[in-house]
Amino acid sequence: MAEPTVVTDKDFEEIVIKAKGPVLVDFWAPWCPPCRILSPIVEELAGEYSGKMVVAKLNTDENPQTSQKYGVRSIPTLLLFKGGKPVTTLVGSRPKAELKKLLDSALT
């Protein structure tokens, strides 16, 4: 099963902004309980959407520049990028069905 791509401040532009297709980025931190609830869902989505889109995780504690640039103030925050631009922002843990709807619509 595919794992989420780990992105950092250093490689965010290369992996997310320059991506050919849509990219879902999970902004998270290890100390955040809702992040831990969302994490297995993000991992499942990474496997299910492998080859169709990039599903990535960014640790906000270790990568503050990217978090600040995109105005991430609460975690978990999910940002969906298309064409290098954020098009959808979801804050807080969400059910898998809601996330699948979002990803499916991004692929059409």
N, C-alpha and C positions, 0 to 999 in steps of 0.2 A: 504494500500500500504506500502511496506517495505521502511524504511528510510535507507540512507547510514549509515554504522557503523562508529562511531566516534572513531578514534585511536589517541593515544598520545605517547610520548617518552617512557612512562612506559609500555604500553601494546602492542606496535608495534610488538615486536617479537612474543608474544603469539597469536595475532590476524592475523598478515600478514605472518610472516616467517614460523610459524608452521601450517598454514592452509593446509588442505588436497587438495583443488582445487586452481584454479587461483584467484588472488585478484587484483582488480583495486584500486589504491590509488590516490585520488585527493588531491594534495598539494595546499593549498589555504590560503587566509587571508581575513578578512572582509572588508578591505579598498581597495581591488583590483577589479576595474570594470570588467575586463575580467573573473575574478573568479565568480562574481555575474551573468554573462551571462551564464557561464558553469554550475553553480549550479543546476538549474532546470533539465538540461539534466542528470546530475549525479544522481539526485533523481529519475528520471524516470527509468534510467538503474538499479538502486538498486531494484526497484519494479519488473522490467521485468526479471531480472536475479536472483531474490531471490530463494534460494534453489539450484542454479546451481553454483554460485560463490559469493564471498564477494565483495561488492562495498563499499569502505571506504573513509573517508575524514580526512585529518590531517591539523590542523591550524598551519601554519609555524611560526607565531608569538609566539604561546604558546608552540611549540615543536621544538626548533631550533636544537637539537641534531640529530634527525632523518633526518631533511632536509639537514643538513651538511653532514651526513654520506652518503647520496645518491646523493650528488652534486646538490641539487635543488637550482638554483640561480635565476630563473625566475618563476613567478607563473601566471596563473595556470600551474602546471606540473602534468601530469598523468603518473604514473608508473604502469606497469602491471607486477605482480610477478607470477612466476610459480615455484613450488618446492622450495620456499623460496628465489628465486633469481629474481632480476629485469630483464625482458626479452625485454620490450619495453618501450620507453620514448617518450611522446608527450608533447611539450611545447606550451602553448597558447590554446585559446578556439578552439574547433573543433566541426563540425556538428555531430549531433546524429548518422547519417547513417555511418559515418567514425568510430565512437566509437563502434557501434554495430558490424561492420565487424571485428574489432580488437577482441572484446570479443567473437564473434562466433568462430573465428579461434583459440582462446585460449582454447576453450572447446573441440576442435576436436583432 
